Amino acid sequence: MSVRTDTMGGVSNSSLSPLPASDRPDVTARLRDALLGASFTADGLLELLGAPAYAALARSETVPALRATRGDTPLETLVRLFLLQQPVPHARVAGVLPVDTCVVSGWLVRVGDEVAATVDVRPYGGPAGEDWFIVSDLGCAVGGAGGIGSKDEGVVLGVGGASTTLAGITVRTPVTSALDLGTGSGIQALHAAQHATRVTATDLNPRALHITALTLALSGAPAADLREGSLFEPVRDDETYDLIVSNPPFVISPGARLTYRDGGMGGDDLCRSIVQGAGERLNEGGFAQFLANWQHVEGEDWQDRLRSWVPRGCDAWIVQREVQDVTQYAELWLRDAGDHRGDVAEYQARYDAWLDEFEARKVKGVGFGWITLRKTGAAVPSVTVEEWPHPVEQPLGDTVRAHFDRLDYLRAHDDAALLAGHFKLAAEVVQEQVGLPGAEDPEHVVLRQHRGMRRATKVDTVGAGFAGVCDGSLSAGRILDAIAQLVGEDPVTLRDRTPAQIRLLVEQGFLDPAR
């Protein structure tokens, strides 16, 4: 797919508005100062709109926000202009923004005696309280119940749940180089710019690269190296990175209709290609983190399918968060495009085409989830594929990093070394005893995390007792010897059978090595 573009004057394809100039840092800086001066921030919006209207706006439902901005304060003016995309009298905007300069540079357009925004500008709070702004096409901040605001193939969306999920799970250690593959509106590049010396952002859609430049500049972030092209094509053969992130066009669809979501490859080949291609572009110890969809094919184990994607020389942690049957999946993305509000016959034909595609591929469902790779020199990489549909605590970047650190520890310690090691019970782990009321002994004991992945795991009485004593002061072997004496069990036998349970508790984050 291609988009007709004029890089100096903005993109001029079909129904999409021309974009503001990306080569006027003086104008962008003045606009940013004016937005901040009017408290046009995530906190300012919450205070003005109230929690219900603010939450509705995140779903692209505008009626509550329209009702909350019937005054004429500077903040109400900016909400009407940039978030609700309502024309506002020129004189009113002139009291808040350098309006004529914004018109000349393309941020605003004259409509009689009023001005209107050419792009959606949405406040976004950074992880350390930064005041950022995400630029996207009009009516396309996050989609919403009515679908996206434009069906143009080159439309650029703003921040949705997938974007924030990826931002939350990404490992945020300082790195020299980061690659944002398929940058869209630039949110991942914006996050990466806070901890990477150099950020490269790629996209097949030149309009997305233009909008990413606007997002970074308006947020006061360093510029990224912006490159046009598909997948890893813009990356030179000799370039490697410490961090690769991608929220790719992962939708498994019967055609390449919308650049932001439809990858144009058959089935889940696009996601597979990205994962497999990342290994050779990672530096040793580097992370690659993706959101992805994958097919559940009749007669095939979905976990084996994903294991086959993992490139050589990489550890992997793959988490399936949700599975939809093929009808649910088709309906989700038809609604995303707003097809359910159009011609009935056309909607049914698109739906039928989706089911034909799945039937031809023997697909019975589609999984959604996260894929994290880490480049390792280990002789035998570790690949964990699991299903975890339960609530987690975002951000998870530290949890992801700690998962791979624990893998390194377990790989370096055989059972004898494990028993000589010292461990601490992780923070906010509680013990639950499950059984009938009045019973002398519980049926089983559950350890439950209140942080990170919020896992729960069954343990026997030895495992529960062992975890409860772990404070880093005694070795695992010494603790087991004491437990054996208490329960009247042979200590050698207990030492022989317990390391597997200790490994599981370490791997899942219930116990941390006391280093």
Summary of the structure (lengths in Angstrom):
residues: 515
radius of gyration: 26.1
end to end distance: 52.6
largest distance: 89.5
contacts: 1719
relative contact order: 0.08
helix: 38%
strand: 25%
